[in-house]
């Protein structure tokens, strides 16, 4: 992963460490397998199950 991020992709170390595995795979041109993406219904279920906390203003 380090060689891919630092040498092949030529990312700065801070950018590599901040990236998710999915972001690194996408930058490397790797594709997710079938069914990897959520459909809208599954996404809505996740939003209901894990709502963002209210931030006081």
Buried (B, 14 or more C-beta within 10 A) or exposed (E): EEEBBBEEBEBEEEBBEEBEEEEBBEBEEEEEEEEEEEEEEEEEEEEEEEEEEEEEE
